Amino acid sequence: MSATRLEKLRKISPLVIGDIMLDRFIYGKVERISPEAPVPIFKYDHEKEMLGGAGNVVANITSLGCKCDFLGVIGNDAEGRKISSLLKKIGVHSHLLRLNDYPTIVKARLIAGNNHIVRVDHEKNLPIIANVLDRFESILSKAIRSADVVLLSDYNKGILTKETTQMIISICRRLNKPVIADPKGLDYSKYRGATLIKPNLKEFGEATGRKYSPKSATFHEEVTEGALRLMEEHDIDNLIVTLSEYGMLHISRSEKKVNHIFTEAREVYDVSGAGDTTLATLGMAIGSGMPIKDAMVLANRASGIVVGKLGTATVSFEELRAACSGNGRTGNWDSLLKDDELKTVIGRARAQNRTVKVVYGDFRKFGAAEIEKLNDIKSGCDSLFTVISGNGAECELARAVLCNHIAVDGVAVCADAEVWLKEHLAELKLQQGDIVALDSVI
């Protein structure tokens, strides 16, 4: 992906609405068992506090270099003041409703070495009352009007009730603003009218009343059926199901077909906050006008970076740019690969047991239909490379288009792509079925 396309993400104005909380991480070590009871003795060393829940979505957006507004509820207490301070520190313009007799949500985690021992939650359900709703709606209208995209981070703690969520979506539709929800609970009627909802597989199964297995031969068909039923019932345009190590699926109500983006193999240290990173990146990408399929690939890459970190983490713009420019990846989206370079990146992918497809041919008449075909091919493999036959200005234009195509991991040009590939099949450790003629996919 080009640096220009990534830079567009930093120029939008997202609004995040949801359940904010304070994440407290207490670090120490365990060296012995208590003589009082068969439990470990945790020896305190230090602690740190950061934004949690919807606050982690906000933290990811600002870490990616984007200005962000936030609307949420905190208690009139020390923890609430800490959240307000942390939001200011990262440059967030916040609309915080401070309530008396309501404790700010705090989640404290004890970490010994790299092991998460226990979590202690301090919370109670948020009492939404009539006089707060009037104030809430007034703030909402102003905040949504100046936003490019609205993200709902629902942790089922009380701010996103059916009444408030429908109020938000109604204003968004009236102002023609996309609204993306990370849902909680079984009743998706409160998300009626949303542009996109993003449940994980467990949440999706609970909402549709069945279990799904990514290993099933009929998995795509089953998920598509359940998603379309859910979207039709609740007037939702798009649904993305996150699948942990299996990537994520997108189903559009208008197209009625599934698009599966597979995750990249990474060492996983902690999945805390990966869903928040996905929501933040999806929202920024869609808010910037990026197609949902491309936004998914970008979000998948961002969440892949985060799970390699310990604790509720964020991804920086520099980390995402490096991941999209080929640093640490199988290919390079921004430059032309020479023959030897193509051999190297394909060889590296095969050494990592990644599935590889190579599409070759005359790309001079490459258009929107072919772009969709490449998306479809990428949904069935880990790495996709293209080899352009020919030379001249038209080939150079095709190369520029392909280098900026988010599904393509590497581009090469040679006089006769088919001949070159067949000569190097064994060397590249590819099978005949791994190379696809462009003519056959049009």
Protein Blocks (a to p, Z undefined) as FASTA:
>chain_A
ZZklmmmmmmpccddddddddddddddddfbdcfkbccdddddfbdcdddehjllmmmmm
mmnopacdddddddddfklmmmmmmmmmnopacdddddehiacdddddddehjacfbdcd
ddddddddfklmmmmmmmmmmmmmmpcbdcdddehnomacfklmmmmmmmmmmnopacdd
ddedjblklmgoiabdcddfklmmmmnopacdfkbmklmmmmmmmmmmmmmmnopabdcd
dehjnopadddfklopacdddddddddfblghklmmmmmmmmmmmmnopafklmmmmmmm
mmmmmmmpgcjddddfklmmmmmnogopabdfkbccdfklmmmmmmmmmmnopacddded
jfklgcfklmmmmmmmmmmcfbdcdddededjklmmmmmmmmmpmkbgbdcddfblmlmm
mmmmmmnopafklpccfklmZZ
